[in-house]
Amino acid sequence: MAFKVIKPGLLALLQDLGRHGHQSIGLTTGGPMDEVAFRWGNALLENAPNAAQVEITFGMLSLEAQSDTSITITGADLGATLNGKSITPWQTYAIKKNDVLAFHQPVWGLRAYLAVKGGFLCEPTLGSVATVMREKIGGLTGKGDKLQKGDLLAYQTGAVHRQKSVPRLAIPNYSVKEIPVILGYQYQCFSSLERANFFSSDYQVSSNSDRMGYRLEGQAISSDTKGIISEGIAYGAVQIPKDGQPIVLLRDRQTIGGYPKMGCVTRVGGGILAQQKPGDIIQFTPITVDQAERERYLQMARFAQWR
């Protein structure tokens, strides 16, 4: 059976862990902006790690269940209600036929993830259901469409529900404003003064931010190199364009770019950044590759231990 979309909200997209192996032909990866929240959603339900979920940005989404199942909500608190009663994220809930699940406006954070037992059923495009609107690929239609009123989100009916919640210490702290950055090989394009300015300044999230990248406003950073030969763009790359205002490139990033880069934010850091709203203030902090790998290993080990 399925969830029927009653109200589509501002932006609700089907996502899995991404469409990999196609950047050479210009297709970006897509996938969840907050990977930690996404992975916990599937772990709580004992789903496959790549099972499809709905990423809900800002809220205003309403769904009606057509059969029994279990769900989890992770990520931001978007004021979710089940049949009009408030529910909190980071735990599982039993869903009965005709139940109405609604997301309102952010209490904290920006993006929530709705997972269902067994994952949402959708035909993959190039090996993934990840929705990338700019490239018109993935999602329910395979053409990159966001969820619309009347859409049916199919899932396997299940009557067995297990009450589970994420350990409190494992829930990301979205109020942390320091975003870790691994210095890249182009950091030498910036003087020691400019690097110091970058890591000591506050930056405000611009309203011109989206799944492609987060534009930041604050201390302008100048580079000794005005441009570079276009090259492949990694997740989290921190580009410094001509105006000196950093852009952090995220899940729906372009595949090549020609601006010098200070480094890359980590996936955990990118997830924290993706939960910041326009107007929020962040700072960057440098970390080593070893520190980033250790952080990633511990995070993945926590999921494995839970399972």
Secondary structure, 3 states (H helix, E strand, C coil): CEEEEEEECCEEEEECCCCCCCHHHCCCCCCCCCHHHHHHHHHHCCCCCCCCEEEEECCCEEEEECCCEEEEEEEEECCCEECCEECCCCEEEEECCCCEEECCCCCEEEEEEEEECCCCECCCECCECCCECCCCEECCCCECCCCCCCCEEECCCCCCCCCCECCHHHCCCCCCCEEEEEECHHHHHCCHHHHHHHHHCCEEECCCCCCCEEEEEECCCCCCCCCCCCEECCCCEEECCCCCCCEEECCCCCCEECCCEEEEECHHHHHHHHCCCCCCEEEEEEECHHHHHHHHHHHHHHHHHHC
